[in-house]
């Protein structure tokens, strides 16, 4: 019984810390990593050696919060990539997107986002709904009222780095 209380307390503290990071990400990058600005060397300095990945487009890390996937540009103005992963005037090895699949899901209500429905992008075949705040570059994956993943990408202020302003966003 005492062990269960400690586990619950630990989970609540982790959720509170994660929520604090999510709120802070609206004003600043995730752990100092800025999409379209930071390089692969910056990511490795912050997160260490990737669990999977070498010099390709994706590296995977296992962290306390969850599975972290960092996507990099392989060349400027890549086309045909999902969502906001391509079509940017950035050099090779520049971070384009950071996605965290959470170990502990967070109730949407805990995000304290007024009118989250205005950020609704789409609902996928799996039943997950994606809410994308373009201004801050944050996307939440929600299923059954729980946030299961958070992605950090370019913001509306980054539009000047787009290669083609009319390129369609491809859902993944």
Secondary structure, 3 states (H helix, E strand, C coil): CHHHHHHHHHHHHHHHHHHHHHHHHHHCCECCECCCCCEHHHHHHHHCCCCECCCCCEEEEECCCEEEEEEECCCCCCCCCCECCCCECCCCCEEEEEEEEEEEEEEHHHHCCCCHHHHEEEECCCCCEEEEECCCCEEEEEECCEEEEEEECCCHHHHHHECCCCCCCECC
